[in-house]
Amino acid sequence: MEATNGGSDCRGNRICVMALRLWLCFCFCLTITAAITRAQNITDPAEARVLNAMFSQWGIPESSATQMGWNISGNPCSGAAVNSTDFNAFGYNPGIKCDCNFPNSTTCHITQLKVIGMDAVGPIPEGLWTLTYLTNLQLSQNYLTAPLSPSIDNLTQDADHMMIIKLFYRSFGINALSGQVPPELGQLTDLRSLSLSTNSFTGPLPSELGNLRRLQELFIDSAGFGGPIPPSFANIRNLQTVWASDNNFTGRIPDFIGNWSQLQFLWIEGNSFEGSIPPSFSRLASLQELGISGLSNGTLDFINGMRSLSIVRLRNNKISGSIPNDIGEYESLTELDLSFNNLSGEIPRGLFSLSQMSLLFLGNNSLTGTLPDVKSTTLQNIDLSHNELSGTLPSWADDSGLQLNIVVNNFTLGVFEGRGLPLGVVCLQRDFSCYRGSPIFSV
């Protein structure tokens, strides 16, 4: 019999060889068992219990899911949850998606879950935060109440997956969630999209949310937040969309927003910000939509060079100075609303010729000058009321489909003398009250 090389070599040792063969057979059997289990799409029993209990608590009947191909009773990881059905396909709600191919796992795990507009009532069950394989969670448009649990950070744990699975998309919008947002939410550092809109949260945004450096979409409009934007948000440089209107944010609009170079949509209307729009906004070359209101001063200088803008809504910001002359070269503009400011000077004539412009609201300023003779056919909604404009009305003032408000200016009839006026145009001069004295025009 050959030596066993200090016990580490099984050559010539029948017992050792047999043991090795048994071990290899055991490992092979485990592999086959795991493959069979995955082939049968067996849901992790703990996850199935959590899901079924949650749907029962929220009063979601099984029939509402099974009719759409989802099985929420017993074994959720079957049918549409594991086949090629699109998770976001119309009509599939509630929706479940599972993955049965995790390494070293003998069961399927729930990776996507959606319950949208299902009239789910009550708090979010604590068990939900044990579904650590979730990458997509959508719970919007329900009646969910109570605060978000600090246990939300459970979704950052590896849980022996052999790969780290993080939550990419999360939506709690349009519910009745309350309390302060837990700082633990900032530990979900792989989040790409977060929606907390239309809820009843209180307090400031947690500074820990600044850890969400991969975040691309943030929806927090009408959510109840207040206080200043945390300085830590300067770290979130991948943001493309920010909806933060109708809260009670205070202080100045942070200058660091100008460093969000990928930003395309920014809506922060209806807050309690003070001061002006930071000059750093001029660096937002990719910005397409901008909405801000309620500021206390500033000019439009920041807009210089922002040629990607399509919708600009800057109502009631006490902006002074003139409208930039080159704004008529912003060919992507479709809507421009600069109403209720302190703007002066003439309206750039190029604004009326932009091929995609459909809405132009410049009312309640101190603009002067005349109107151009030519207007693009797409521009069908114009409000120039309450300014210091003068001259004769252009012929396009009665174009079919045009909605025109030019009251309380200093216009004269021109080509409309004896013809009557477009519907809604009643008072043309600031010095005369409607239907009193001269001139008086009937519609």
Buried (B, 14 or more C-beta within 10 A) or exposed (E): EEEEEEEEEBEEBEEBEEEEEEEEEEEEEEEEEBEEBBEEBBBBEEBBEBBBEBBBBBEBEBEBBEEBBBBBBEBBBBBBBBEEBEBEEEEBBBBBBBBBEBEEBBBBBBBBBBBBEBEBEBBBBEBBBBBBBBBBBBBBBBEBBEBBBEBBBBBBBEBEBEEEBBBBBBBBBBBEBBBBBBBBBBBBEBBBBBBBBBBEBEEBBBEBBBBBEBBBBBBBBBBBBBBBBBEBBBBBBBBBBBBBBBBEBBEBBBEBBBBBEBBBBBBBBBBEBEEBBBBBBBBBEBBBBBBBBBBEEBBBBBBEEBBBBBBBBBBBBBBBBBBBEEBBEBEBBBBBBBBBBBBBBEBBBBBBBBEBBBBBBBBBBEBBBBBBEEBBEEBBBBBBBBBBBBEBBBEBBBBEEBEBBBBBBBBEBEEBEEEEBBEEBBBBBBEBEEEEEEEEBEE
